[in-house]
Amino acid sequence: MRATKSLLILGMMLALMLALAVAAAGFGAMRLTLSDVWHSPGDGMLWQIWFSIRLPRVALALLVGAALALSGAVMQGLFRNPLADPGLLGISSGAALAVGMSVVLPFTLTPIFALYSSMAAAFIGSLAVTVVIFSLSSFSAGLARLLLAGIAINALCGAATGVLSWLSNDQQLRQLSLWGMGSLGQAQWPTVAAAASLILPAALLVQRLSTALNVLQLGEEEAHYLGVDVKRTQRRLLLSSALLVAATVAVSGVIGFVGLVVPHLIRMTLGADHRWLLPGATLAGAILLLADTVARTAVAPAEMPVGLLTSLLGGPWFLWLILRRREAAGV
């Protein structure tokens, strides 16, 4: 019965995501309907606006939102901590710092790797921070230690990024500023393809490990006795989560709180079973980041970086979670 209910909810979320994606592609400085696009010639202006400008941005919003929410769900399950999030723990900042280094410092890459250079740098940065955080959590699973470590890493990465901004020229400084705020304004089909080539395999691997992630909630020793290769599973989840964060930071910059808010909402709806929680978080994250439509139309003709909008939504939610945990602890 529960599985049927969960499948029904996931199906409704998928239908909602597709409907909102089609609607989002029609909003902008020029309002477009499917009828307008359908009757427009293949080389006409309306078709070019819809296919070459609107659709890539909507597709990238779906990919980035899904990846951020999925990485947050994995982090919360892996650390067994409901406040674990790539942004709060400094993983996104580590990826952004590595991308900033690849932008400002004179690295030379062959053209075939140019499209993936930012993603490779972001993967190295996010993986390094993930390993540090995971090592700290193995010594103490306390919430205070994890959050303090995240604050420290965010501060260090922020200071280093500030140094890079000081060293950069005007063009590099603008690029770093947009990354810091989180924006989908650079969306193009090659960017979408590059992001999808990393996000989709990582998401499939995480989903395959959902049952093992459920067992890990019992503790490492219990999971080992139940037949789970704990270290191998943890490494795969860490690598997959770092890859998800890296791909999103490289193409959109730092977009906060999606990985914190979405898994909580889905856990309230579908429960803590990761077989349903992970696909639910993926779909809900994609739906949430269609808020980019609001960000690019609310102050038209200017555009608000979508990272600012998610922070405005996620900041109060994070404070509410802190107060809720404090009340539950009777403090």
Residue, then its C-alpha position, 0 to 999 in steps of 0.5 A: m500500500r505504501a509503495t503504491k502511494s509513493l509511486l502515485i506521488l512520484g507520478m504526480m510530481l513528474a507530471l507537475m514538473l513537465a507541465l511547469a517546464v513547458a509553462a516556464a519555456g513560454f515566460g519571458a520578455m516575449r510571451l510564447t505559447l506552444s501554438d506560437v512555436w508550432h506555427s513558427p517556421g523552423d528558422g523563424m525568430l519565435w522558434q529560435i527564442w524558444f529552442s535556443i534560449r528558453l529550452p536550454r535554460v529550463a533544462l539546465a534548471l531541471l538538472v541543477g535543481a535535481a542534482l542539488a536536492l539529490s546530493g543533499a539527500v545523500m549527504q543527510g543519509l550518509f552523515r545521518n544528520p538532517l542538517a547536512d547540506p553541500g552549502l552549509l558544510g562548505i562543499s559548494s564553496g570548495a567547488a567554487l574556489a577550485v572553479g575560481m582558480s581555474v578561471v583566474l590562474p593561467f591553466t592551459l587545457t586542450p580545446i577538447f577538454a575546455l568544456y569540462s575544465s570547470m567541472a573537473a576543477a569543481f569536482i576536485g574542490s568538492l571532493a577534497v572538502t567532502v573527504v575532510i568533512f566525512s573524516l571529521s564526522s567519523f570522529s564525532a557525529g555531533l551536529a555542532r562539530l559538523l556545522l562549525a567545520g562547515i563554517a570554518i571551511n566556508a570562511l577559508c574558501g571565501a577568503a581564498t575566493g576574495v584573493l582570487s577576485w583581487l587578482s582577477n581582471d574585470q571580466q574574470l571578476r564579473q564571472l566570479s561574482l555571478w558564480g558566487m550568486g548562482s545564475l543560469g544565465q549562461a545556459q546553452w545546449p553544450t552546457v546542458a549536455a556537459a552537465a547531463s553527462l555527469i549528473l545523470p550517471a551519478a544520479l543513477l549510481v546513487q539510486r542503485l545504492s539506495t537500499a545500502l544507504n537505508v542499511l547504513q542508517l543503522g550504523e556502520e557495524e550493523a550494516h557490515y553484519l547485514g552484508v553491506d560493504v560499508k567503505r566501498t558504499q561510502r566511497r561511491l556515495l561520496l564520489s557521486s555526491a561530489l560529482l553532483v555538486a561539481a557539475t552544478v557549481a561549474v555551470s551555475g555557481v553556488i545555489g544554496f539551500v536546495g539540498l537542505v530544504v527539499p529532502h526535508l519536505i520529501r521526507m515529510t511526504l514519502g518517509a525516510d526510505h531512500r528508495w523513494l526519498l532519492p527520486g522524490a528529492t530529485l523531482a522536487g529539486a527540479i521543480l523548485l529550481l524552476a523558480d529561475t523563471v521568477a528570477r528572470t521575469a520578476v525584475a525584467p528586463a534585468e535578471m535576479p540571480v536564482g541563488l539569491l532567490t533560493s537563499l531568501l527562501g532557504g534562510p528562514w527554513f534553516l532557522w526554523l529547523i534549528l529552532r525545531r531541533r532545539e525545542a525537540a531537545g528541550v533546550 
